[in-house]
């Protein structure tokens, strides 16, 4: 882990918030692989007490999409989905940044540790808010190579999945 030495206790209450799109596209672009979200969840919790684990997904009517969403549920993740936005010019947008932030803030009073599974630097203000206003320890898990340096610096601890990619990846079948 980068950043401060991780301080974990068995009685810590943990919330895990997974930016599925960020992780999915990072794994695909850098490693031509899929992410093992079960392993990420296992690492995020450790021997601590899980309160909530939420995976945020975008529906795009892709083949096998529902199978993937079901698999996330089977590893213990609560799946929140919303449809991809398609604009008149054909541009597409789909992100959960505001939804993740709102959920983390709403749940933070019942957590000791918030684990953000994303490399997206847009979450820096959320990290700062959770630490300064909610007293939460904020940890991150992501691929370091595709993560915002500002995000990594703002976290109490960061687990770089690039350090042991085989543990977190499932080879894509073509």
Order of alpha helices (4+ residues) and beta strands (2+ residues): beta-beta-alpha-beta-alpha-beta-alpha-beta-beta-beta-alpha-beta-alpha-beta-alpha-beta-alpha-beta
